[in-house]
Amino acid sequence: MQNILGEIVKDAFEVSAKGFLDIVDNVTELLVSENGTVGNYEIKGRLVTMHHEGSAIIIGDMHGDLESLVEILTRSDCIQRMKKNNNSYVIFLGDYGDRGVHSAEVYYVVLTLKLLYPEQAILMRGNHEVSEPGLTAVPHDLPFQLRSRFGQSNNAYEGLTKLFPSLYNAVLVRDRCLMVHGGLSPNMKTPENLANARIRDSNQGLLEDLLWSDPEDTIHGVEPSPRGAGNLFGEDVTRTVLRDFNVKLLIRGHEPAEEGFKINHHGRVLTLFSRRGPPYFNAFGAYLDINLAADLDSAEQLAPYIHSF
């Protein structure tokens, strides 16, 4: 696994603008083509529905932190596990680039994993995988990072943005958990809501909440988010959505956490933040290594499977 990962990282630092855009295009085409049964799960729209079997490495926001990504993939033996067992998965919760200096390299590594293990690498969309005015994270330094990496005249950023809408809105593990990047809305009632949420359509508000919203322990219902997009949502919203989807837990990213993870809503919400260091200043990153068959009632029971580093 070390040799495979080492080669991928080496290629990430050496890839040309054309090579970068080629891999972006290839993954975009692959994601768009995924429909119906793919490996051991089902895809409808931008929703992945999995059976509660197998194991998964779940990785939160990376934000251009290549060092932490390599450490997670090394510690978890992720690649070797996927090579040996087609019921082993890696699930990324979104926010691959922006803010960190190695955004291009992180995207390259993640997209290469998708091409190498297309039925086992699941790539979700974060709020930093948006380029539309009003929903783009501010500050948004990804265009400048790619220009610095590939040159002033390249169109790497424009090409990369074509990938964003093909990334997945949510992963639903039947009877177990729901995974999103950001948060929930009282209007999320059916799998179709998650599958069909897109920007610039009647479900725009749902996608905004999926990408931007945060749990808050002190409120009831929803309140406007200080982020300027999405909402804060209370435990009552979490309870209702989890009940409607017949799952016990929400696993999400989006929020920095000092230990790399945090738990909200009396154990119903687990947040993973997998990058370390500025501009977020969390001392640790964390990832989850979970048996999808485990019947867990609360995020506290996930503690043995959360790995801080």
C-alpha positions in Angstrom: 0.0 0.0 0.0 2.9 2.4 0.9 4.3 2.0 -2.7 0.9 2.6 -4.3 0.2 5.7 -2.2 3.7 6.9 -2.6 3.4 6.7 -6.4 0.1 8.5 -6.3 1.5 11.3 -4.2 4.6 11.6 -6.4 2.4 11.9 -9.4 0.3 14.5 -7.7 3.3 16.8 -7.4 4.5 16.2 -10.9 1.2 16.2 -12.8 0.8 18.9 -15.5 -2.3 21.1 -16.0 -3.5 18.8 -18.8 -2.9 15.7 -16.7 -4.9 17.2 -13.8 -7.8 18.2 -16.1 -7.7 14.7 -17.7 -8.2 13.0 -14.3 -10.9 15.5 -13.3 -12.8 14.8 -16.6 -12.4 11.1 -16.2 -13.9 11.1 -12.7 -16.7 13.5 -13.7 -17.7 11.1 -16.5 -17.5 8.2 -14.1 -19.7 9.8 -11.5 -22.2 11.0 -14.1 -22.5 7.4 -15.4 -23.1 5.9 -12.0 -26.7 4.9 -11.7 -28.7 2.1 -10.2 -26.6 -0.8 -8.8 -22.9 0.1 -8.5 -20.9 -2.6 -6.8 -22.7 -3.3 -3.5 -24.8 -0.2 -3.3 -27.5 1.8 -5.1 -27.3 5.2 -6.7 -30.2 7.4 -7.5 -29.5 11.0 -8.5 -27.0 12.3 -6.0 -27.8 9.8 -3.2 -25.8 6.7 -2.4 -27.8 4.0 -0.5 -25.7 1.3 1.1 -26.6 -2.0 2.9 -25.3 -2.3 6.4 -22.4 -4.7 5.5 -18.7 -4.2 5.0 -16.4 -1.6 6.5 -15.7 2.0 5.7 -13.0 4.6 6.4 -14.9 7.9 6.7 -12.9 11.1 6.1 -14.0 14.6 6.9 -12.8 18.0 5.5 -9.2 17.9 4.1 -8.9 21.5 2.8 -5.7 21.0 1.0 -3.9 19.2 3.9 -2.1 16.5 2.0 0.0 15.5 5.0 -3.1 14.5 7.0 -4.7 12.7 4.1 -1.6 10.6 3.6 -1.4 9.9 7.3 -5.1 8.7 7.4 -4.6 6.5 4.3 -1.5 5.0 5.8 -2.8 4.5 9.4 -6.0 3.0 8.2 -4.3 0.7 5.6 -7.2 1.9 3.4 -5.8 1.0 -0.1 -4.7 -2.5 0.9 -8.1 -3.2 2.5 -9.9 -2.1 -0.7 -7.6 -4.3 -2.8 -8.4 -7.3 -0.6 -12.1 -6.9 -0.1 -14.7 -5.3 -2.3 -16.9 -4.6 0.8 -14.3 -2.1 2.1 -15.0 1.5 1.3 -13.5 5.0 1.7 -16.1 7.7 2.0 -15.1 11.4 1.8 -17.5 13.9 3.3 -16.4 16.8 1.0 -14.2 19.9 1.2 -11.1 18.5 -0.5 -9.5 21.8 -1.3 -9.5 25.5 -0.5 -7.6 27.1 2.4 -4.7 24.5 2.4 -1.6 24.9 0.2 -1.9 21.4 -1.4 -5.4 21.6 -2.7 -4.5 20.4 -6.2 -2.6 17.5 -4.8 -5.4 16.4 -2.4 -7.9 16.5 -5.3 -5.4 14.5 -7.4 -5.0 11.8 -4.7 -8.8 11.5 -4.0 -9.7 11.4 -7.7 -7.1 8.8 -8.4 -8.5 6.6 -5.6 -11.9 6.9 -7.3 -10.5 5.8 -10.6 -8.5 2.9 -9.1 -11.4 1.7 -6.9 -14.5 3.1 -8.6 -17.0 0.9 -6.7 -15.4 1.5 -3.3 -14.4 5.2 -3.2 -17.4 7.4 -2.6 -16.9 11.2 -3.0 -19.4 13.6 -1.5 -19.8 17.3 -2.1 -18.9 19.9 0.4 -19.7 23.6 0.6 -16.3 24.3 -0.9 -17.3 22.3 -4.0 -19.6 25.1 -5.1 -18.8 27.9 -7.6 -22.2 29.6 -7.9 -22.4 33.2 -6.5 -24.0 33.3 -3.1 -23.1 29.8 -2.1 -19.3 29.9 -2.7 -17.3 29.9 0.5 -15.6 33.2 1.3 -12.7 33.6 1.2 -12.3 31.2 -1.7 -8.7 30.8 -2.6 -8.9 27.7 -4.7 -8.8 29.5 -8.0 -5.5 31.3 -6.9 -4.1 28.0 -5.6 -4.6 26.2 -8.9 -3.3 29.2 -10.9 -0.2 29.2 -8.7 0.2 25.4 -9.1 -0.5 25.2 -12.9 0.3 28.6 -14.3 -1.6 31.8 -15.0 -3.0 30.8 -18.4 -4.4 27.4 -17.3 -8.1 26.6 -16.9 -7.7 24.1 -14.1 -10.2 25.8 -11.8 -12.8 26.1 -14.5 -12.4 22.4 -15.3 -12.5 21.4 -11.7 -15.8 23.2 -11.1 -17.4 20.9 -13.7 -16.8 18.0 -11.3 -18.7 19.6 -8.4 -22.3 18.9 -9.4 -21.5 15.2 -10.0 -20.3 14.7 -6.4 -22.8 13.1 -4.0 -25.2 15.0 -1.7 -25.6 12.2 0.8 -24.9 8.6 1.7 -27.6 6.6 3.5 -26.6 3.3 5.2 -30.0 1.5 5.7 -31.1 1.2 9.3 -27.8 2.7 10.5 -26.7 6.2 9.6 -27.0 9.2 7.2 -23.9 11.0 6.0 -23.9 14.5 4.7 -21.3 17.3 4.5 -23.2 20.0 6.4 -26.6 19.5 8.0 -30.3 18.8 8.0 -33.5 20.6 7.3 -37.1 20.0 8.4 -37.9 19.7 4.7 -35.8 16.6 4.2 -38.4 13.9 4.4 -37.7 11.3 1.6 -34.6 9.8 -0.1 -35.8 11.7 -3.3 -35.2 15.0 -1.4 -31.6 14.1 -0.9 -31.1 12.6 -4.4 -32.6 15.5 -6.3 -31.3 18.5 -4.3 -29.5 20.8 -6.8 -28.5 24.4 -7.1 -30.9 26.6 -9.1 -34.0 24.4 -8.8 -36.9 24.1 -6.4 -34.7 22.2 -3.9 -32.0 24.8 -3.7 -32.7 25.3 0.0 -32.2 21.6 0.7 -28.8 21.5 -1.0 -27.8 24.6 0.8 -28.7 23.0 4.1 -26.9 19.7 3.1 -23.7 21.6 2.3 -23.8 24.5 4.8 -25.9 23.9 8.0 -24.7 23.1 11.5 -26.2 21.4 14.5 -26.8 23.6 17.6 -27.7 22.2 21.0 -29.4 25.3 22.4 -32.2 25.9 19.8 -35.4 24.4 18.6 -36.2 24.2 14.9 -33.9 26.2 12.7 -32.3 29.6 12.9 -30.2 31.6 10.3 -26.5 30.5 10.3 -23.8 33.1 11.1 -22.0 31.6 8.1 -24.3 33.5 5.8 -25.6 30.3 4.2 -27.6 27.4 5.5 -29.0 27.3 9.0 -28.4 26.2 12.5 -30.7 23.2 13.3 -31.8 21.9 16.7 -32.0 18.4 18.1 -35.7 18.2 17.3 -34.9 18.5 13.6 -32.3 15.8 13.9 -34.7 13.5 15.7 -37.4 14.0 13.0 -35.1 13.5 10.0 -33.4 10.4 11.4 -36.8 8.9 12.2 -38.1 9.6 8.7 -35.0 7.9 7.2 -35.1 5.1 9.8 -31.5 5.6 10.9 -29.9 6.3 14.3 -27.0 8.7 13.6 -26.0 11.6 11.4 -22.3 11.6 10.4 -21.1 14.9 8.9 -18.1 17.2 8.4 -18.0 20.9 7.9 -17.1 22.2 11.4 -13.6 22.4 12.9 -13.2 20.5 16.2 -10.3 20.7 18.6 -10.0 16.9 18.9 -10.9 16.3 15.2 -14.4 15.3 16.1 -17.4 16.4 18.2 -20.8 15.0 19.2 -24.1 16.9 19.3 -27.7 16.4 20.0 -27.3 13.8 22.7 -25.3 11.5 20.6 -27.2 11.7 17.4 -24.7 13.8 15.5 -21.0 13.0 14.9 -18.8 15.7 13.2 -15.5 14.7 11.7 -12.9 17.2 10.7 -9.8 15.5 9.2 -7.4 18.3 8.5 -5.1 19.9 11.0 -3.5 23.3 11.5 -4.1 26.9 10.1 -6.4 28.5 9.4 -8.5 26.3 11.7 -6.0 25.7 14.5 -7.5 22.4 15.7 -4.8 20.4 17.4 -6.0 17.1 15.9 -7.7 15.7 12.9 -9.9 12.6 13.0 -11.4 9.9 10.8 -13.8 7.0 11.4 -13.1 3.4 10.8 -16.4 1.6 11.1 -18.0 -1.7 10.6 -21.2 -0.8 8.7 -23.0 -3.8 10.2 -22.6 -2.5 13.7 -25.9 -1.6 15.3 -25.1 1.5 17.2 -27.6 3.7 19.0 -25.4 6.8 19.6 -22.3 8.6 18.5 -20.7 7.9 21.9 -20.6 4.2 20.9 -18.5 5.2 17.9 -15.7 6.3 20.2 -13.5 3.2 19.8 -13.7 3.6 16.0 -12.8 7.3 15.9 -9.1 7.8 15.3 -7.6 11.2 16.3 -4.0 12.0 15.1 
